[in-house]
Amino acid sequence: MAPRILRQEQSGLMSVRAGIYARVSTLNGSQDPSMQTGELEEYCRRRGWQIHDVYVDNGVSGRKDSRPQLNRMMQDAHESRFSVVVVWRFDRFARSVSHLLRALETFNALGVQFVSLSEQVDTSTPMGKMVFTVLGAVAELERNLIVERVRAGLRHARAKGKRLGRPKKSVDAAQIVSLRADGTSWRGIAKKMGVSVGTAFAASHAK
């Protein structure tokens, strides 16, 4: 009975397809993606996972949410081409906690697990799920703190009598009246003065 169960477990493991993602910031040889991909491929082999594809962004800044190979990998995830994403480290994949959380939420909705080798995070495990929950709480706290700082800044500015919003653009009402007297259309006046038609009309009548 035990060998049969073992064979079933091994068969289940072999059905797991992995998408490997790696990124390096430069192309001058100072960074080599093969260091990342080699370790990730070996990790997948140890777990008995089939490698669907290896997605490598060469010379692409981690500050960008949109990267050619990352975009291709996300498209493949939506098409259910693999069931787990494996990365070398969080910062090779996401540019921020919020970016990472959005990606993890997408993977969770698609039924795709996420593994970060360096941080030893696997969202298929209870510990990995806890990390996902903590990241979500941190991201929410970060958003709330930003909102509160903005609101506090606005309240402080109002208390000091500062006017908020864009400063009003100076408009030469006399020139508008003159242009209108010469038969220039309101649209033409607005274009010449660099203002909206409504602003030009209001300025001429205020004069």
Disulfide bonds with the S-S distance in Angstrom:
none
